Amino acid sequence: MRSRLEEGSGTMAGAMLVMVVAVALAVTACAGNLLICQRKARSMADLIAFQSAYALWQAESDPCALAQDQADANNVRLTACSLNDEDVVVTVAVSTMVPFVPQVEQSSRAGPVSCEERPMSS
């Protein structure tokens, strides 16, 4: 009699285990995608800020126009660009594949460092 009541319980336990593993894999994939996109956004923000600051220092072209061109060339979106004295501050956004976090943003600043701002080494 007892075996009749437990019939199919192994199937349900197996189905639940498969669901738990699937959810764990989905969460891991989302976290990995966010980490990769965050790193790409940081790298692109640094690169674009440096190139724009160099263009400003050389007086070659408009730094924000160059930043937009570089963002387009690297498949990221430039969300902000500003000049602060001799520094260029840029913010870039990278699209993710995570439904609840559609994009990640990172900002970077580049410009010349004056001798007074440099830390003293011992």
C-alpha positions as CSV (number, residue, x, y, z in Angstrom):
1,M,0.0,0.0,0.0
2,R,2.8,2.4,0.9
3,S,4.5,1.9,-2.5
4,R,1.4,3.1,-4.3
5,L,1.5,6.4,-2.4
6,E,5.1,7.0,-3.3
7,E,4.8,6.2,-6.9
8,G,6.2,9.0,-9.1
9,S,7.9,10.8,-6.2
10,G,11.3,10.1,-7.8
11,T,10.2,11.8,-11.0
12,M,9.1,14.9,-9.1
13,A,12.3,15.0,-7.2
14,G,14.3,14.7,-10.4
15,A,12.2,17.4,-12.1
16,M,12.8,19.7,-9.1
17,L,16.6,19.0,-9.2
18,V,16.7,19.9,-12.9
19,M,14.8,23.1,-12.2
20,V,17.2,24.1,-9.4
21,V,20.2,23.4,-11.6
22,A,18.7,25.4,-14.5
23,V,18.0,28.4,-12.3
24,A,21.5,28.3,-10.9
25,L,23.0,28.2,-14.4
26,A,20.9,31.1,-15.5
27,V,21.9,33.2,-12.5
28,T,25.6,32.3,-13.1
29,A,25.3,33.2,-16.8
30,C,23.7,36.6,-16.0
31,A,26.4,37.4,-13.4
32,G,29.1,36.5,-15.9
33,N,27.6,38.6,-18.6
34,L,27.3,41.6,-16.2
35,L,30.9,41.2,-15.1
36,I,32.2,41.0,-18.7
37,C,30.1,44.1,-19.7
38,Q,31.3,46.0,-16.6
39,R,34.9,45.3,-17.6
40,K,34.3,46.3,-21.2
41,A,32.6,49.6,-20.1
42,R,35.5,50.4,-17.8
43,S,38.1,49.7,-20.4
44,M,36.3,51.6,-23.1
45,A,35.7,54.6,-20.8
46,D,39.4,54.7,-19.9
47,L,40.5,54.4,-23.5
48,I,38.1,57.0,-24.8
49,A,39.0,59.4,-22.1
50,F,42.7,59.0,-22.7
51,Q,42.4,59.5,-26.4
52,S,40.1,62.5,-26.0
53,A,42.5,64.1,-23.5
54,Y,45.4,63.5,-25.8
55,A,43.4,65.2,-28.6
56,L,42.7,68.1,-26.4
57,W,46.3,68.4,-25.3
58,Q,47.5,68.3,-29.0
59,A,44.6,70.7,-30.0
60,E,43.9,68.3,-32.9
61,S,40.1,68.2,-32.8
62,D,37.0,68.5,-30.6
63,P,37.6,65.9,-27.8
64,C,33.9,65.1,-27.4
65,A,33.5,64.5,-31.1
66,L,36.5,62.2,-31.1
67,A,35.0,60.5,-28.0
68,Q,31.7,59.9,-29.9
69,D,33.6,58.5,-33.0
70,Q,35.6,56.2,-30.7
71,A,32.5,55.0,-28.9
72,D,30.8,54.3,-32.2
73,A,33.9,52.4,-33.5
74,N,33.9,50.2,-30.4
75,N,30.2,49.5,-30.2
76,V,29.5,51.3,-27.0
77,R,27.3,54.3,-26.4
78,L,28.7,57.6,-25.2
79,T,26.2,58.9,-22.6
80,A,28.2,62.0,-21.4
81,C,31.3,63.9,-22.3
82,S,32.5,67.1,-20.6
83,L,35.6,69.2,-20.3
84,N,36.8,70.2,-16.8
85,D,39.8,72.6,-17.3
86,E,42.3,70.3,-19.1
87,D,40.5,67.1,-18.2
88,V,38.1,65.1,-20.2
89,V,35.3,63.2,-18.4
90,V,33.4,60.6,-20.4
91,T,30.7,58.1,-19.5
92,V,30.0,55.1,-21.7
93,A,27.2,52.5,-21.6
94,V,27.5,48.9,-22.7
95,S,24.4,46.9,-23.5
96,T,24.0,43.6,-21.5
97,M,22.1,40.4,-22.2
98,V,20.4,40.5,-18.8
99,P,16.7,41.5,-18.9
100,F,16.6,43.4,-15.6
101,V,19.9,45.3,-16.2
102,P,19.8,46.4,-19.8
103,Q,23.0,48.3,-19.7
104,V,26.0,49.2,-17.5
105,E,27.7,52.6,-17.3
106,Q,31.2,53.6,-16.4
107,S,32.9,57.0,-16.2
108,S,36.5,57.9,-16.6
109,R,38.6,61.1,-16.4
110,A,41.9,61.8,-18.2
111,G,44.1,64.8,-18.4
112,P,47.5,66.1,-17.5
113,V,48.8,65.7,-13.9
114,S,50.5,68.7,-12.4
115,C,53.7,68.2,-10.5
116,E,52.0,69.3,-7.2
117,E,49.4,66.5,-7.5
118,R,51.9,63.7,-7.8
119,P,52.4,61.6,-4.7
120,M,55.8,61.6,-3.1
121,S,57.6,58.2,-3.4
122,S,59.9,57.0,-0.7
